[in-house]
Amino acid sequence: MRPRIWQHRRERSAAQHPCVIYALREVSATFLSSDIRVTPAFVSSGIADSFFRPALSLALPPDLQSGAVPFRWKGDELDVLLITSRGKRRWILPKGNIPAGFTPRASAVKEAFEETGIRGYLFPRPLGTYPHRSKEGIRPVVLFPMEVLRIESKWPEKEERRRKWFHLEDAITNVKPAELKALLRGLPAYLAGEKDPYTATALLAGTVR
């Protein structure tokens, strides 16, 4: 069943709500506005300081990658958006290396747009980490759920990949490795445990539900 956090009644303007400053800081890493570019210059700007400096002060493993789990609700059911890899055309999630000056969340948003052409609300808490195996070895990938709010018709890697919505169970069947399958199985429980009702959907609409 769809978690109750998505069923809050709309009550008052988000701009007037005392919790909106905090909510905006948490949502800021999603960069929903197409006018905001995810660049080292922005991350190093004064505007970004309050959003990112605490996280940037933490030392990240040099081989860590980050990615997104794009999802949408269809009634009480979950769909997950997958893309094809460049080489073997396997179904995967958007992910990539974390550029210098980026937090894992900001990097996940960047990869989600570049590889999948989506914008949305990236949850603050990771879904988990899984090992990605390639010719270069095994690298850890931290994943953040993203509720998709907008799908662009043009994006940087449009000519290199396909994208397709899958029911959650079908997405689990199509991805590898087993550790990633296990993370996706935990997505409904993760979303049921989120308590913050001030989602990007509400903020974009100008109200808190």
C-alpha positions as semicolon CSV with decimal commas, in nm:
position;residue;x (nm);y (nm);z (nm)
1;M;0,000;0,000;0,000
2;R;0,122;0,351;-0,083
3;P;0,275;0,515;0,226
4;R;0,066;0,770;0,409
5;I;0,328;1,042;0,366
6;W;0,208;1,089;0,008
7;Q;-0,153;1,134;0,116
8;H;-0,122;1,449;0,330
9;R;-0,394;1,708;0,267
10;R;-0,273;2,032;0,113
11;E;-0,287;2,295;0,384
12;R;-0,085;2,611;0,340
13;S;0,162;2,789;0,116
14;A;0,505;2,628;0,128
15;A;0,662;2,973;0,142
16;Q;0,479;3,039;0,470
17;H;0,555;2,710;0,639
18;P;0,819;2,726;0,915
19;C;0,980;2,399;0,802
20;V;1,027;2,505;0,440
21;I;1,382;2,637;0,484
22;Y;1,491;2,294;0,604
23;A;1,287;2,118;0,335
24;L;1,434;2,333;0,059
25;R;1,785;2,256;0,177
26;E;1,712;1,886;0,162
27;V;1,544;1,917;-0,178
28;S;1,807;2,151;-0,318
29;A;2,033;1,866;-0,432
30;T;1,767;1,767;-0,685
31;F;1,822;2,087;-0,888
32;L;1,467;2,078;-1,022
33;S;1,499;2,412;-1,197
34;S;1,648;2,379;-1,543
35;D;1,814;2,718;-1,481
36;I;2,039;2,569;-1,210
37;R;2,339;2,383;-1,341
38;V;2,527;2,124;-1,139
39;T;2,880;2,260;-1,167
40;P;3,178;2,290;-0,932
41;A;3,132;2,668;-0,955
42;F;2,779;2,641;-0,818
43;V;2,883;2,398;-0,547
44;S;3,157;2,638;-0,441
45;S;2,925;2,940;-0,443
46;G;2,791;3,104;-0,131
47;I;2,438;2,989;-0,218
48;A;2,547;2,627;-0,208
49;D;2,745;2,658;0,114
50;S;2,455;2,594;0,349
51;F;2,346;2,296;0,137
52;F;2,672;2,114;0,083
53;R;2,960;2,220;0,306
54;P;2,888;1,974;0,589
55;A;2,882;1,683;0,344
56;L;3,183;1,809;0,148
57;S;3,391;1,807;0,463
58;L;3,359;1,430;0,481
59;A;3,622;1,217;0,312
60;L;3,465;0,994;0,046
61;P;3,618;0,662;-0,064
62;P;3,811;0,734;-0,385
63;D;3,637;0,456;-0,576
64;L;3,281;0,539;-0,460
65;Q;3,013;0,597;-0,724
66;S;2,659;0,723;-0,671
67;G;2,333;0,681;-0,856
68;A;1,958;0,719;-0,845
69;V;1,663;0,480;-0,829
70;P;1,403;0,667;-1,037
71;F;1,049;0,567;-0,941
72;R;0,687;0,671;-0,979
73;W;0,361;0,571;-0,819
74;K;0,078;0,415;-1,022
75;G;-0,193;0,393;-0,761
76;D;-0,042;0,182;-0,486
77;E;0,211;0,022;-0,722
78;L;0,571;0,125;-0,784
79;D;0,737;0,158;-1,124
80;V;1,113;0,194;-1,168
81;L;1,278;0,364;-1,466
82;L;1,572;0,170;-1,611
83;I;1,816;0,260;-1,886
84;T;2,040;0,052;-2,109
85;S;2,415;0,037;-2,065
86;R;2,630;0,165;-2,351
87;G;2,815;-0,160;-2,418
88;K;2,607;-0,472;-2,366
89;R;2,273;-0,283;-2,362
90;R;2,176;-0,434;-2,028
91;W;1,912;-0,273;-1,810
92;I;2,076;-0,064;-1,538
93;L;2,018;0,234;-1,309
94;P;2,177;0,575;-1,372
95;K;2,504;0,608;-1,182
96;G;2,858;0,734;-1,221
97;N;3,176;0,867;-1,067
98;I;3,145;1,147;-0,814
99;P;3,315;1,460;-0,956
100;A;3,544;1,668;-0,737
101;G;3,343;1,909;-0,523
102;F;3,020;1,713;-0,555
103;T;2,833;1,532;-0,281
104;P;2,707;1,180;-0,361
105;R;2,351;1,321;-0,381
106;A;2,443;1,602;-0,619
107;S;2,635;1,357;-0,835
108;A;2,338;1,118;-0,840
109;V;2,112;1,397;-0,967
110;K;2,366;1,488;-1,234
111;E;2,385;1,127;-1,354
112;A;2,008;1,084;-1,348
113;F;1,961;1,380;-1,581
114;E;2,254;1,313;-1,812
115;E;2,182;0,941;-1,858
116;T;1,804;0,929;-1,817
117;G;1,670;1,279;-1,882
118;I;1,473;1,302;-1,559
119;R;1,426;1,555;-1,280
120;G;1,267;1,491;-0,944
121;Y;1,293;1,469;-0,568
122;L;1,606;1,286;-0,452
123;F;1,558;1,147;-0,103
124;P;1,824;1,248;0,153
125;R;1,877;0,901;0,297
126;P;2,047;0,637;0,077
127;L;1,859;0,321;-0,013
128;G;2,187;0,135;0,028
129;T;2,512;0,039;-0,142
130;Y;2,592;-0,245;-0,380
131;P;2,912;-0,366;-0,553
132;H;2,942;-0,284;-0,923
133;R;3,167;-0,529;-1,104
134;S;3,348;-0,426;-1,422
135;K;3,677;-0,483;-1,604
136;E;3,834;-0,224;-1,375
137;G;3,736;-0,421;-1,066
138;I;3,466;-0,389;-0,801
139;R;3,343;-0,044;-0,700
140;P;3,081;0,046;-0,437
141;V;2,774;0,238;-0,560
142;V;2,549;0,428;-0,319
143;L;2,190;0,468;-0,442
144;F;1,930;0,733;-0,357
145;P;1,560;0,691;-0,444
146;M;1,428;0,965;-0,673
147;E;1,059;1,036;-0,727
148;V;1,040;1,137;-1,094
149;L;0,852;1,462;-1,146
150;R;0,953;1,554;-1,497
151;I;1,083;1,359;-1,797
152;E;1,270;1,561;-2,058
153;S;1,245;1,490;-2,429
154;K;1,609;1,589;-2,482
155;W;1,904;1,497;-2,261
156;P;2,280;1,452;-2,305
157;E;2,288;1,073;-2,359
158;K;1,961;1,033;-2,547
159;E;2,131;0,885;-2,853
160;E;2,332;0,637;-2,646
161;R;2,067;0,475;-2,426
162;R;1,709;0,355;-2,409
163;R;1,487;0,423;-2,109
164;K;1,182;0,226;-2,003
165;W;0,944;0,205;-1,707
166;F;0,919;-0,134;-1,537
167;H;0,692;-0,252;-1,260
168;L;0,911;-0,295;-0,953
169;E;0,911;-0,675;-0,974
170;D;1,005;-0,665;-1,343
171;A;1,283;-0,416;-1,271
172;I;1,421;-0,652;-1,008
173;T;1,419;-0,934;-1,262
174;N;1,605;-0,729;-1,524
175;V;1,891;-0,584;-1,317
176;K;2,212;-0,736;-1,184
177;P;2,383;-0,816;-0,945
178;A;2,195;-0,995;-0,668
179;E;2,289;-0,720;-0,421
180;L;2,113;-0,461;-0,640
181;K;1,805;-0,682;-0,666
182;A;1,796;-0,698;-0,286
183;L;1,812;-0,317;-0,260
184;L;1,521;-0,275;-0,501
185;R;1,315;-0,526;-0,302
186;G;1,363;-0,296;-0,004
187;L;1,234;0,016;-0,185
188;P;0,870;-0,011;-0,064
189;A;0,980;-0,049;0,298
190;Y;1,221;0,244;0,259
191;L;0,946;0,472;0,127
192;A;0,705;0,360;0,397
193;G;0,963;0,468;0,654
194;E;1,009;0,821;0,521
195;K;0,837;1,079;0,742
196;D;0,900;1,411;0,567
197;P;0,576;1,527;0,395
198;Y;0,744;1,831;0,237
199;T;0,822;1,665;-0,091
200;A;0,935;1,834;-0,410
201;T;0,590;1,768;-0,558
202;A;0,436;1,990;-0,295
203;L;0,706;2,256;-0,316
204;L;0,675;2,281;-0,695
205;A;0,299;2,323;-0,658
206;G;0,352;2,599;-0,404
207;T;0,179;2,409;-0,126
208;V;0,260;2,157;0,141
209;R;0,033;1,855;0,146
